[in-house]
Amino acid sequence: MPLSATPRLGFIGAGRLARCLAAGFARAGYAVQAVTSRSPHSAAQLAAALPHCRAVADAQAVVDNADVIFLAVPDDNIGTIANSLHFATGRQDSIALVHCSGATSVDVLAGAHAQGARIGGFHPLYLFSGDEADVERIAGCSITVEADPELAALLGALARALGCAVLTLAGAHRMLYHGAAHYAASFALAALAEAADIWRTLGFDEAQTLRALLPMLGGTVQAARAKGLVGALAGPVSRGDAALLERQLASFESLGADHAMLYALMTRRALSLARRREHPPPSLDAMSDVTQATLERAFARGASAS
Ligand SMILES: NC(=O)c1ccc[n+]([C@@H]2O[C@H](COP(=O)([O-])OP(=O)(O)OC[C@H]3O[C@@H](n4cnc5c(N)ncnc54)[C@H](OP(=O)(O)O)[C@@H]3O)[C@@H](O)[C@H]2O)c1
């Protein structure tokens, strides 16, 4: 039996992600039929916010009342819940069980697949805060889909109904895919934390640092959108200020090997961007040498967090 183009949707889990996706799908005209969660209260709250949706007693009741079931629970629980589900003979291949994790393999749904159900991944590249405004904010983001071609087409249509772009992923690459995405999320925060630590030694508290640097980050993001990574690059590396970079690296070395190593590694990435320019600054090789020397000294000293 083929998948329905207008599937009944169900949610197992009623947390931050489920609340946004379910509301977005309902707004786009999809029938979100059933929801369950660990606590009946969460399920009832989500169901009450959606037209014609029922809070049901357990995950099996969601499977029995929906065609595409989103497992929107913490990653550690996905496999256990999936393995507890039964897919009724005769309609298995018109049912899809889909998880929303970036890091967890779709293979954890193998028990459902062995019963004939379709399985897949539907990972929004978005940080859900649980705020109602997430439903609007998610538009323009990307959702990564992993599934057989028929289910991938249906999940793609669901992603587009939320106003999102669609990426497709081969399962073997999940770790690098999800890990690298951290550079736009937690690692961006970690980079700001490094700046805040250093500015604290100069007498600025974290609130002052964020007030000063968040608008700068916002401007950088806008420049990247408008000009791409190479075009948006600014700072000493982009200008080819080799002597200035050398003084900066020395200052970071004076803070400790950990700070110097991080700064030199990021500088190395900035140098790679600068090399991709149509007219790269002539001093890039010299800058690369001084950066490499800093890195080697830092590694030799051993970088423990300070
Ligand atoms: N948050 C994000 O930014 C984000 C982004 C992309 C992908 N994801 C993925 O989305 C999934 C859900 O994340 P989330 O952030 O929405 O988590 P969350 O806010 O912590 O919500 C998890 C939900 O799952 C429910 N739950 C936990 N154990 C359960 C069980 N055994 N049976 C039924 N329901 C259970 C919780 O129940 P109660 O409310 O009833 O306690 C809660 O409603 C994860 O796979 C995560 O990797 C999250």
Ligand as a Chemical Component Dictionary entry (heavy atoms), coordinates in Angstrom:
data_LIG
# 
_chem_comp.id                   LIG 
_chem_comp.type                 NON-POLYMER 
_chem_comp.pdbx_formal_charge   0 
_chem_comp.three_letter_code    LIG 
# 
loop_
_chem_comp_atom.comp_id 
_chem_comp_atom.atom_id 
_chem_comp_atom.alt_atom_id 
_chem_comp_atom.type_symbol 
_chem_comp_atom.charge 
_chem_comp_atom.model_Cartn_x 
_chem_comp_atom.model_Cartn_y 
_chem_comp_atom.model_Cartn_z 
_chem_comp_atom.pdbx_ordinal 
LIG N1  N1  N 0  15.183 20.865 21.038 1  
LIG C1  C1  C 0  15.851 21.011 19.904 2  
LIG O1  O1  O 0  16.358 22.091 19.661 3  
LIG C2  C2  C 0  15.966 19.896 18.890 4  
LIG C3  C3  C 0  16.429 20.208 17.608 5  
LIG C4  C4  C 0  16.488 19.207 16.651 6  
LIG C5  C5  C 0  16.147 17.912 17.000 7  
LIG N2  N2  N 1  15.739 17.619 18.269 8  
LIG C6  C6  C 0  15.394 16.210 18.586 9  
LIG O2  O2  O 0  14.006 16.142 18.896 10 
LIG C7  C7  C 0  13.794 15.094 19.836 11 
LIG C8  C8  C 0  13.001 15.657 21.009 12 
LIG O3  O3  O 0  13.746 16.697 21.590 13 
LIG P1  P1  P 0  13.051 17.861 22.452 14 
LIG O4  O4  O 0  14.065 18.941 22.550 15 
LIG O5  O5  O -1 11.696 18.167 21.945 16 
LIG O6  O6  O 0  12.955 17.163 23.874 17 
LIG P2  P2  P 0  12.104 17.626 25.135 18 
LIG O7  O7  O 0  11.675 19.044 25.034 19 
LIG O8  O8  O 0  12.857 17.169 26.325 20 
LIG O9  O9  O 0  10.785 16.731 24.988 21 
LIG C9  C9  C 0  10.828 15.355 25.046 22 
LIG C10 C10 C 0  9.401  14.863 25.178 23 
LIG O10 O10 O 0  9.433  13.433 25.172 24 
LIG C11 C11 C 0  8.595  12.979 26.220 25 
LIG N3  N3  N 0  9.068  11.670 26.662 26 
LIG C12 C12 C 0  10.216 11.371 27.316 27 
LIG N4  N4  N 0  10.292 10.038 27.521 28 
LIG C13 C13 C 0  9.170  9.513  26.990 29 
LIG C14 C14 C 0  8.653  8.197  26.896 30 
LIG N5  N5  N 0  9.329  7.152  27.377 31 
LIG N6  N6  N 0  7.445  8.009  26.292 32 
LIG C15 C15 C 0  6.750  9.061  25.788 33 
LIG N7  N7  N 0  7.188  10.342 25.854 34 
LIG C16 C16 C 0  8.377  10.552 26.442 35 
LIG C17 C17 C 0  8.675  14.038 27.303 36 
LIG O11 O11 O 0  7.571  13.827 28.088 37 
LIG P3  P3  P 0  6.857  14.739 29.189 38 
LIG O12 O12 O 0  6.747  16.130 28.650 39 
LIG O13 O13 O 0  5.515  14.110 29.253 40 
LIG O14 O14 O 0  7.682  14.618 30.417 41 
LIG C18 C18 C 0  8.708  15.306 26.470 42 
LIG O15 O15 O 0  7.404  15.736 26.114 43 
LIG C19 C19 C 0  15.170 14.548 20.212 44 
LIG O16 O16 O 0  15.440 13.403 19.423 45 
LIG C20 C20 C 0  16.117 15.664 19.815 46 
LIG O17 O17 O 0  17.418 15.209 19.466 47 
LIG C21 C21 C 0  15.625 18.581 19.234 48 
# 
loop_
_chem_comp_bond.comp_id 
_chem_comp_bond.atom_id_1 
_chem_comp_bond.atom_id_2 
_chem_comp_bond.value_order 
_chem_comp_bond.pdbx_ordinal 
LIG N1  C1  SING 1  
LIG C1  O1  DOUB 2  
LIG C1  C2  SING 3  
LIG C2  C3  SING 4  
LIG C2  C21 DOUB 5  
LIG C3  C4  DOUB 6  
LIG C4  C5  SING 7  
LIG C5  N2  DOUB 8  
LIG N2  C6  SING 9  
LIG N2  C21 SING 10 
LIG C6  O2  SING 11 
LIG C6  C20 SING 12 
LIG O2  C7  SING 13 
LIG C7  C8  SING 14 
LIG C7  C19 SING 15 
LIG C8  O3  SING 16 
LIG O3  P1  SING 17 
LIG P1  O4  DOUB 18 
LIG P1  O5  SING 19 
LIG P1  O6  SING 20 
LIG O6  P2  SING 21 
LIG P2  O7  DOUB 22 
LIG P2  O8  SING 23 
LIG P2  O9  SING 24 
LIG O9  C9  SING 25 
LIG C9  C10 SING 26 
LIG C10 O10 SING 27 
LIG C10 C18 SING 28 
LIG O10 C11 SING 29 
LIG C11 N3  SING 30 
LIG C11 C17 SING 31 
LIG N3  C12 SING 32 
LIG N3  C16 SING 33 
LIG C12 N4  DOUB 34 
LIG N4  C13 SING 35 
LIG C13 C14 SING 36 
LIG C13 C16 DOUB 37 
LIG C14 N5  SING 38 
LIG C14 N6  DOUB 39 
LIG N6  C15 SING 40 
LIG C15 N7  DOUB 41 
LIG N7  C16 SING 42 
LIG C17 O11 SING 43 
LIG C17 C18 SING 44 
LIG O11 P3  SING 45 
LIG P3  O12 DOUB 46 
LIG P3  O13 SING 47 
LIG P3  O14 SING 48 
LIG C18 O15 SING 49 
LIG C19 O16 SING 50 
LIG C19 C20 SING 51 
LIG C20 O17 SING 52 
# 
